[in-house]
Amino acid sequence: MSQTQVEATELLCRLLEQPNAEINGQTLCEGDNSAKGRHLLHEKVLVSATPLEYVTCPECGIDLARVVREISHNNILLACSECGEITVSRLLQETYKPSLSKIIQFLLVGLRMTENGKKIIDPETSWRLGTNEPTRGKPLTWYFARHLHKPKVAQHLLEQIKLDKAIQSCRIITCSELPLPDGSPVKGLDVANLATIARIGQSKFEFFTDRMIALGPQILKDALPITTLLYVEPDSKVFIEGEAYDLEPRQRLILLALISDRDHEMDKDALKSACNSNAQRFSPSKEFDRIPIVYHTFIRFQRGDDRYALLIPEEDKNWLY
């Protein structure tokens, strides 16, 4: 079954990359594709599409034959202008297409994620699957895309990754062949072909542990255990080595002022004005007396210039620089 699952995943990827993503039932369930095709049907990642009214006549292999009627559960009657009436397998009339919703569900289960972090980027080509933390302090945001060779698809995906602030912490799973073209908008990001890192199992994709980093539990966006300033504005908090620190209003204003400044540097008077302080002896460091670790992690006083500079964590360089 293991090799069949691997080959079934490869067949599914090829099908997902086809322009119309449909396959004839006879092609799917007979000959070399028999075992892997039936496995895809059994797992319901392929669903019935529109039955054909005309098929290539299996007798002459040239003319189109009209489907006349069903003879039995397994057979239909065809009418060919060259060969007359012939009885063939019903599979010749049936067509199947991938169930995108089922495929996304199988990916989520395989990555041990829920629907919470899922987002449809494009209903036919790309999805954000969610974020998990394989290594403490190093979250990964996962995406799935088909037709990734198309520049518009890749560009749309890249725009979402930028919005998620996940350029340096994303992993893209695709059914497209790799490597991607040199000019691809996502060239250089972490991209893996689904068939090379997973196989379709029972109600999920089974990821190969020797080709993947260890998968961790899914985490919510507002609790990412990293050192970051990302949540200063929306949640009045920062994260340092996985621990959250709530900010007082003036502390928040100081950090927001440095974040908003073009050079991320300001003198004392500018900071005092930005945080609406009336103190005669205003001191940014004293504003952080109750949580000095936050001050020393994110702010540095440059004595030669009498200016305060923002210390930007590695995780924030993709959106603060």
C-alpha positions as CSV (number, residue, x, y, z in Angstrom):
1,M,0.0,0.0,0.0
2,S,2.9,2.4,0.7
3,Q,4.1,2.5,-2.9
4,T,0.5,2.8,-4.1
5,Q,0.0,5.8,-1.8
6,V,3.2,7.5,-3.1
7,E,2.1,6.9,-6.7
8,A,-1.4,8.1,-6.0
9,T,-0.1,11.3,-4.6
10,E,2.1,11.8,-7.7
11,L,-1.0,11.2,-9.9
12,L,-3.1,13.7,-7.9
13,C,-0.4,16.3,-8.3
14,R,-0.3,15.8,-12.0
15,L,-4.0,16.1,-12.2
16,L,-4.1,19.2,-10.1
17,E,-1.7,20.9,-12.6
18,Q,-3.8,20.1,-15.6
19,P,-5.8,23.1,-17.0
20,N,-9.2,21.5,-16.6
21,A,-8.1,19.0,-13.8
22,E,-10.4,16.3,-15.0
23,I,-9.7,12.6,-15.8
24,N,-11.7,9.9,-17.6
25,G,-12.9,7.1,-15.4
26,Q,-11.4,4.4,-17.6
27,T,-8.0,6.2,-17.6
28,L,-8.2,6.5,-13.8
29,C,-9.3,3.1,-12.9
30,E,-7.9,0.7,-15.4
31,G,-4.4,-0.2,-16.6
32,D,-1.3,1.3,-14.9
33,N,-3.5,3.7,-12.9
34,S,-5.8,1.1,-11.5
35,A,-4.6,0.8,-7.9
36,K,-3.6,4.4,-7.3
37,G,-6.7,5.8,-9.1
38,R,-9.0,3.6,-6.9
39,H,-7.1,4.7,-3.8
40,L,-7.9,8.4,-4.7
41,L,-11.5,7.6,-5.2
42,H,-11.7,5.6,-1.9
43,E,-10.3,8.6,0.0
44,K,-12.8,10.9,-1.9
45,V,-10.1,13.4,-2.9
46,L,-11.6,12.9,-6.4
47,V,-15.3,13.5,-7.0
48,S,-17.6,12.8,-10.0
49,A,-17.6,15.5,-12.7
50,T,-20.0,15.9,-15.7
51,P,-20.5,12.6,-17.5
52,L,-19.5,12.6,-21.2
53,E,-22.2,12.5,-23.9
54,Y,-19.7,11.6,-26.6
55,V,-16.5,9.5,-26.3
56,T,-13.9,8.3,-28.7
57,C,-15.0,4.9,-30.0
58,P,-12.9,2.2,-28.4
59,E,-13.4,-0.1,-31.5
60,C,-12.1,2.1,-34.3
61,G,-10.3,4.7,-32.1
62,I,-11.2,7.5,-34.5
63,D,-14.9,8.5,-34.5
64,L,-16.8,10.0,-31.7
65,A,-19.5,7.7,-30.4
66,R,-22.7,8.9,-28.8
67,V,-23.7,7.6,-25.4
68,V,-27.1,6.0,-26.0
69,R,-28.2,4.6,-22.7
70,E,-27.2,2.6,-19.6
71,I,-27.4,-1.1,-20.1
72,S,-26.4,-2.2,-16.5
73,H,-24.7,-0.7,-13.5
74,N,-21.3,-1.3,-15.1
75,N,-22.0,-0.9,-18.9
76,I,-23.4,1.6,-21.4
77,L,-24.4,1.4,-25.0
78,L,-22.6,3.5,-27.6
79,A,-23.5,4.4,-31.2
80,C,-20.6,4.9,-33.6
81,S,-21.2,5.9,-37.2
82,E,-18.4,3.5,-38.3
83,C,-18.8,0.6,-35.9
84,G,-22.6,0.7,-35.0
85,E,-23.8,0.0,-31.5
86,I,-21.3,-1.4,-29.1
87,T,-21.3,-2.1,-25.3
88,V,-18.5,-0.6,-23.2
89,S,-17.6,-0.1,-19.6
90,R,-19.4,2.7,-17.9
91,L,-16.1,4.1,-16.8
92,L,-15.5,5.4,-20.4
93,Q,-18.3,7.9,-19.9
94,E,-17.5,9.0,-16.3
95,T,-15.1,11.8,-15.4
96,Y,-13.6,12.8,-12.1
97,K,-12.0,16.0,-10.7
98,P,-10.1,16.8,-7.6
99,S,-12.0,17.9,-4.5
100,L,-10.0,21.0,-3.4
101,S,-11.8,21.3,-0.1
102,K,-11.0,17.6,0.7
103,I,-7.4,18.1,-0.3
104,I,-7.0,21.1,2.0
105,Q,-8.7,19.2,4.8
106,F,-6.2,16.3,4.4
107,L,-3.3,18.8,4.5
108,L,-4.6,20.4,7.7
109,V,-5.0,16.9,9.4
110,G,-1.5,15.9,8.2
111,L,0.1,19.0,9.6
112,R,-1.9,18.7,12.8
113,M,-3.8,22.0,12.2
114,T,-7.4,23.1,12.6
115,E,-9.5,25.4,10.5
116,N,-8.6,28.4,12.7
117,G,-5.6,29.5,10.7
118,K,-6.9,28.6,7.3
119,K,-7.5,31.4,4.7
120,I,-8.5,31.1,1.1
121,I,-6.2,33.3,-0.9
122,D,-7.7,32.2,-4.2
123,P,-10.5,29.6,-4.3
124,E,-9.0,27.7,-7.1
125,T,-5.2,28.0,-6.7
126,S,-3.9,29.0,-3.2
127,W,-4.5,28.8,0.5
128,R,-2.9,29.7,3.8
129,L,-3.1,26.5,6.0
130,G,-2.0,28.0,9.3
131,T,0.9,28.4,11.7
132,N,2.6,25.8,13.9
133,E,5.8,25.8,15.9
134,P,8.1,22.9,15.0
135,T,10.9,24.4,17.1
136,R,10.2,26.6,20.1
137,G,10.5,30.3,19.1
138,K,10.5,29.5,15.4
139,P,7.0,29.4,14.0
140,L,6.3,28.3,10.4
141,T,3.3,29.5,8.4
142,W,2.2,27.0,5.8
143,Y,0.7,27.6,2.4
144,F,-0.6,25.4,-0.4
145,A,-0.7,26.4,-4.1
146,R,-1.3,24.8,-7.5
147,H,-0.3,26.3,-10.9
148,L,2.6,28.0,-9.1
149,H,4.4,28.4,-12.4
150,K,1.9,31.1,-13.4
151,P,3.3,34.5,-12.4
152,K,-0.2,35.8,-11.3
153,V,-0.7,32.9,-9.0
154,A,2.7,33.2,-7.5
155,Q,2.4,37.0,-7.1
156,H,-1.0,36.7,-5.4
157,L,0.5,34.2,-3.0
158,L,3.5,36.4,-2.3
159,E,1.3,39.4,-1.5
160,Q,-0.6,37.3,1.2
161,I,2.7,36.1,2.6
162,K,3.8,39.7,3.0
163,L,0.5,40.6,4.6
164,D,1.0,37.7,7.1
165,K,4.6,39.0,7.7
166,A,5.8,35.5,7.1
167,I,8.5,36.0,4.4
168,Q,11.2,34.6,6.6
169,S,8.9,32.0,8.3
170,C,6.8,30.5,5.5
171,R,6.8,27.1,3.9
172,I,4.9,26.6,0.6
173,I,3.6,23.2,-0.4
174,T,2.8,22.8,-4.1
175,C,1.7,20.3,-6.7
176,S,3.7,22.1,-9.4
177,E,7.0,20.7,-10.6
178,L,10.1,22.2,-9.1
179,P,12.3,24.1,-9.5
180,L,10.2,27.1,-10.3
181,P,11.3,29.5,-13.1
182,D,14.0,32.0,-12.2
183,G,11.6,34.9,-12.6
184,S,9.0,33.5,-10.2
185,P,7.8,35.9,-7.5
186,V,8.2,33.2,-4.9
187,K,11.6,32.0,-6.1
188,G,14.0,31.8,-3.2
189,L,11.2,31.0,-0.6
190,D,10.9,27.6,1.0
191,V,8.9,25.6,-1.6
192,A,8.3,21.8,-1.5
193,N,6.5,19.5,-3.9
194,L,3.7,17.6,-2.1
195,A,4.6,14.3,-3.7
196,T,8.2,14.5,-2.5
197,I,7.3,15.2,1.2
198,A,4.0,13.3,1.8
199,R,1.8,10.5,0.6
200,I,-2.0,10.3,0.7
201,G,-3.1,8.0,3.6
202,Q,-6.4,7.5,5.3
203,S,-8.2,10.8,5.6
204,K,-5.0,12.8,5.6
205,F,-1.6,13.3,4.0
206,E,1.1,11.4,5.8
207,F,4.3,13.6,5.8
208,F,7.7,11.8,5.7
209,T,9.5,12.6,8.9
210,D,12.9,12.3,7.2
211,R,12.0,14.9,4.7
212,M,10.3,17.3,7.1
213,I,11.2,19.1,10.2
214,A,9.3,17.8,13.2
215,L,5.8,19.1,13.2
216,G,4.7,21.0,16.3
217,P,1.3,21.9,17.6
218,Q,-0.7,24.7,15.9
219,I,-0.4,28.1,17.7
220,L,-2.6,31.2,17.5
221,K,-1.3,34.3,15.8
222,D,-1.5,36.4,19.0
223,A,0.6,34.0,21.0
224,L,3.6,33.4,18.8
225,P,6.5,32.6,21.2
226,I,9.1,34.8,19.5
227,T,10.8,38.1,20.2
228,T,8.8,40.6,18.3
229,L,7.3,44.1,18.2
230,L,4.5,43.0,16.0
231,Y,1.8,43.3,18.7
232,V,2.7,46.7,20.1
233,E,0.0,48.6,18.2
234,P,-2.9,46.1,18.1
235,D,-2.5,44.4,21.5
236,S,-0.2,46.7,23.6
237,K,2.2,43.9,24.2
238,V,5.6,42.6,23.1
239,F,7.1,39.1,23.1
240,I,10.6,38.3,24.4
241,E,11.8,34.7,24.0
242,G,8.3,33.5,24.0
243,E,7.1,35.4,27.0
244,A,4.5,38.2,26.6
245,Y,4.9,41.6,28.4
246,D,1.9,43.9,28.6
247,L,2.7,47.6,27.9
248,E,1.5,50.6,29.8
249,P,0.1,53.4,27.6
250,R,3.2,55.5,27.7
251,Q,5.5,52.6,27.1
252,R,3.4,51.7,24.1
253,L,3.6,55.3,22.7
254,I,7.4,55.3,23.0
255,L,7.7,52.1,21.1
256,L,5.2,53.1,18.5
257,A,7.0,56.4,17.9
258,L,10.3,54.6,17.3
259,I,8.6,52.0,15.0
260,S,6.9,54.8,13.0
261,D,10.0,56.9,12.6
262,R,11.7,56.5,9.2
263,D,15.1,55.8,10.7
264,H,13.7,54.3,13.9
265,E,15.7,56.9,15.9
266,M,14.5,59.9,17.9
267,D,15.9,62.4,20.5
268,K,14.4,62.8,24.0
269,D,12.3,65.8,23.2
270,A,10.7,64.1,20.2
271,L,9.9,61.0,22.3
272,K,8.5,63.2,25.1
273,S,6.2,64.9,22.6
274,A,5.2,61.6,21.0
275,C,4.0,60.1,24.3
276,N,2.4,63.3,25.6
277,S,4.5,63.5,28.7
278,N,4.6,66.6,30.9
279,A,7.4,65.4,33.2
280,Q,10.1,67.9,33.8
281,R,12.8,65.2,33.7
282,F,11.4,62.8,31.1
283,S,13.4,59.6,30.8
284,P,12.5,56.8,28.4
285,S,14.4,54.3,30.5
286,K,12.5,55.3,33.7
287,E,9.2,54.7,31.8
288,F,10.2,51.1,31.7
289,D,11.2,50.7,35.3
290,R,8.6,48.0,35.9
291,I,9.7,45.9,32.9
292,P,13.4,46.9,32.2
293,I,13.9,43.8,30.0
294,V,11.6,45.4,27.4
295,Y,13.6,48.6,27.4
296,H,17.0,46.8,27.1
297,T,15.6,44.4,24.4
298,F,14.1,47.0,22.1
299,I,15.7,50.4,22.8
300,R,19.3,51.6,22.9
301,F,20.5,55.1,23.9
302,Q,23.2,56.4,21.6
303,R,25.2,58.7,23.9
304,G,27.3,60.3,21.1
305,D,24.1,61.5,19.3
306,D,21.8,61.8,22.3
307,R,19.3,59.7,20.5
308,Y,17.2,56.6,21.2
309,A,17.3,53.9,18.6
310,L,15.0,51.0,18.1
311,L,16.6,47.5,18.3
312,I,14.8,45.5,15.7
313,P,14.5,41.7,16.3
314,E,15.4,39.3,13.6
315,E,11.8,38.2,13.3
316,D,10.7,41.8,12.5
317,K,13.2,42.8,9.9
318,N,10.9,41.8,7.1
319,W,8.4,44.4,8.0
320,L,10.3,47.1,9.8
321,Y,13.2,47.6,7.4
